[in-house]
Every structure is written in structure tokens, then in C-alpha cells.
């Protein structure tokens, strides 16, 4: 039943082309454009010069994958999440679906669908960044020398991917919670974005206060990235990173649980 529910959610999302583009394709395209502007902004090589360019594509990909914690990027991913969680409220489709599957199955299948598309979107971010970073020096006549093909760099890239995916899963949980509580796609998009934006502003305000750790997804994701990027992991950095991981897992589990609880008690006869 879960497999059929996930397949149905994928079909419904692929038929919402606007939400599919703005929710999952726009950020990879925009990230590739920004990388192209930054990498291509350097001076061209001198005529007759064939010196190799020193590039670090795995580190560049890891930095690009941090987009999952950006509040503006999360606004677009919230559009994709709202298209998944609020579509039945908008088109009064729950009354036809609920009798065919348990309610927790319906919600979990929506989470699985979002996680799949978010993972594909982040993979496109990584692919676009890698293509631009490697291909642009070749097009400019300067063969690149890759200097970070190491297990450590590959591990950093993979962990950056997983951190962003976990942050986006938390975002999906908040979108789902607001969508079920308000039955509104607009509220489901705006409310999590405002929370992320406010947390980012608060984090900037507290930047000089000794690294305060607050149990909010934005703080948690940045604590994990700081832990990942630290060349020497001190006890404080490790503690903050573990607290950040626990915070993200807690938000994901809590948002999923509360969403299922609210959804299980809704009267969907007219929805």
C-alpha cells in the first residue's frame, strides 16, 4: 500500500509542472548560474599559456549543497512541499482518497515523495556545480588539475548533502503541519519561510555572543556544518554539532507526528 501511495503522489506532483519547476528545479538552475558567474569571472589565460588551473570540485560541491539551509532557497522548496501536502485541500480530493488507505500511510507517502524530489534537486545542484567547475577551465583553454579527489573531501560532500536533505525534511514537516492545520497552501509556504528568515536574522544578531545554540532548525544546520568544516574538532564544536543533529531529528519527528495526529482527527468528508 505504501508503494502505491508513493507512486500516486509522484504522479500527482509531475502533473503540477509549475510547482515542480519552482519547487525543485529552479534552485539547481540558479545555483549553477551563480557558480558560472563566480568561476567565470576571473581573467582569461594569456595567449599561448597552457598552465593548469587548480580546482577543488568536491569542496565546491559541498559549499553549493549548503543551499538547503538558505531561507530564500527554502522558500522555493516550500512551494514544492506545499504542492504535495496541500493539493487535496485545494481540489477537494481527500474524500475520494481517505477510504482507500490509512491516514498515516497517506502522510508518510507524501513525506517520502518530497524527500525523493528534494534529494534529486540537491543531486542536480551538485551536478551543475561540478560541470561548471570542471568544464569552464577547459572551455577557456586551461586544463584543470583536480586537487581534492580524496576520501575526506568526498565524505564532506556526502555529509553536506545529507545535512541539507535533513534540513529540507524538517522544512517539509513544517509545511505539512501548517497545510493540515490551516488547509491553505499559501500559509504552508509563508509560515516556515518566515520562521527560517527570523531564525537567520536572530543567528546574525547573536553571532558575537559566543555562539549561542538555540534549538531551531537554522541554528542546528549551521552547527552541523561548522562541525563538519572544523579542521580541529574541539569539545564545544562537537557538542554543538551533536546538539544540532538531535535538534533536526527532533523537529523532523515532531512535525511528522503532530501532522499525522492532526490529520487523523480531521473530518474530510467535504474536503
N, C-alpha and C positions, 0 to 999 in steps of 0.2 A: 504493500500500500504506500509506503514512504517513497519508493522509487517512482510509482505512478504520479504521486503528488508533486514530486520534484520535477518530473518531466512536464507536467501540466503547467507548473509555474514558469519553466523555461520557455514554453511555447507562448504563454501569455506575455512574457516580457519581450520576446523577439518580435511580437506584433505591435509593441509600443516603440516605434523607431525613434521618435523624438527623445523619449526618456532614455532609451538605450544609448543614443549618441551623447546627450548631455550628461548622463549619469555615469557612463563607463568609458566612452571613447574620447571625450573632449580633453580630459586631463592628460592622457598619454600623448595626444597630439600637441597640446600646449607645452608640455614638458619637453618634448623633442624640439619644438620651435625655440624654446628658451635655451636649451643646450646648444642648438645650432648657432644662435646669436652669440652665446658666450664663447664657444670654441672657435667659431669662425670670425670672431672679432679681432684676432691677432694679426700682425703684419704678415704678408705673404713671404715665402722664402726668396732669397736673392737668386737672380738668374744664374743658372748653371750650378746652383748649390744642391747637394743631394744628402745633406745631413739628416739623420733620422730624428723624428720627433719622439720625445719621451712621453708616453701616455700611460695612464693607470685606469683602464676601463672598469675594472671591478670596484675600485674605490668611487669612481664617478657614478656607477650604477647604484651603489649603496647610498650615496648622497641623494640621487634622484628619487630613490624609493622612500625617502623621508617625507615625500609629498603626502603620505597618508595622515600625517599629523598636522598638516596645514589647514587652518579653518576655512580658507577660501576653497581649497580642493574638497574639503568635507562638505561644503555646500552643494557641490555638483554631485558627489557621491550620495548625498541625502536625496537628491532628485531621483536617482536610480532606486534607492531603497524605498522611497515613497511610492514609486510606480509599482513596486512589488507588494507592499503591505496595505496600500490604500485603494487599489484598483477595484476591489469588490464593493467597497463602500460607495465609490463614485458611480458604479454601474449597477448597483443593487444586485450583486451576484451571489452573495452569501447564502441566500435562501435556497439556491439551487445546488450549492456545493456542500454545505454542512451535513445534510443527511447521508452523504456518501463516504465520509471519513471522519475520524475523531478530530476534535478541535486542536489538540496538541500536535497531531500529525500535520495539520494544515499550517500552523505557525512555524514548526520546526522545518518544514519543507521550504517555506519562504526564506528562513534564515540560511538554509543550505544553498538556495538559489542565489541569494545575494553574495554569500561567501565565494561561490564559484565565479560569478561575474566580477567581483572585486579582485579575486586572485588573477583572473585573466587580464583585467585592466592594469594591475601592477606589473604583470609579466610584459605587457605592451610598453609600459613605462621603461622597464629595464631594457627591452629590445631596442626601443627608439633611442635611448641614451647610448647604448653600445654601438649601434650603427653610426650615429653621428660622430661619436668619439673616435671610432676606428676609421671610418670611411673618409671623413673630411680631410685629414692629413694626406691620404692617398690622392684625393682629387686635387689637392694643392701641390702635388709633386714631391711630397716629403714623406717617404715611407716611415710609418710609425714603429717605434720599438716599445713593446708592451713590457712594463717592469713590475707588474703586480700579479702575475699568474702564480699565486701561492695559495696553499690551503687556508692560511689565515685571512687573506683577502676574500677568498670565496666564502669562507664562513661568515665574515662580516656582511657580505652581500645577502646571503641567505637569511641571516638573523634580522637584517634591516627589512627584508621582505616580510618576514613573519611578524615583526613588531607593527608594521603598517597594516597588515591584514588583521591583526588583533584589534588595533585602534578602529579600523573600519567596521569590524564586527560589533564593537561597542556602539559605534555610531548607528549601525543598523538596529541594534536593540533599542536605542532611544527613539529612533524614527518609528519603529514598530509600536512602542509603548504609547507615544503621542498619537499615532494614527488610530490605534484601537480605542484610546481614551476619548479622543475628540472626533473620530470618524472624518478627519479632514486631512487631505494631502498637503495643503498649504501649511497648516500648523506643524505637521510632521517634518516638513523641510526646515521651517524657520526656527523652531524652538531648539533643536540640537545645534544648529549653526550658531545661534546666539549664545548658547552655553559654551561652545568651543571658543567663540570670539571673546567672551568675557573672561574665560579661564586664561586665554593667551595674554590679554591685557593685564590680568592680575599677576601672571607669571613675570611679565616685563616689569611691573611695578615692584615686585618682590625680588628682582634679580640681584640687588645689592644687599639683601638682608640675611645673607648667609646660607642661601639655598634651601628655603623652606619647602617642605614636601607636603603637599595637600592632596588628599585622596580624590582627585579629579582626573579624568582620562588624559587631558592635555599634559598635566604635570607628570603623570605616570609614564606616558610615552616618551617624554623628553628625558626623564630619569633613566629609562631603559637605554635610550640612545647614548646618553652621556656615559653610562656604564659600559656600553659596547665600544665606544670610541676611546675610552681611557687607556692610555698606554700602560699605566701602573694603576691597578685596581686597589684603592685603599678600602679600609673597612667601611667608611662613611659612604663611598660611592657604591660599594657592593650592597650595603644595607638599603640605600635609596633605590637601587636597581631592582632588588628583590621586592621591595615595597611597591614599586611601580608595576611589576609583573602581577603581584597579588591584587593590586587595585584594578588593573584592566580585566583580569579574570573575574573578579568580584562584580564589576559593573556589567560584564557580558552575561554572567549567570543570573544576576539580579534582574536585569532588564528582560531577559528571556522568561524568567519565572513569573515576574509580575505581569508581563504581556499575556502569557498563557492563562494566568489566573483571571485577569480581566476579561479576556476573550471567552473563557469558559462560562462566564456568568452573563454574557450579553444575550439579549433577545434579538435574534437575527431573522425573525420571521418576515419582517418587512425590509430587510437590508439586501 
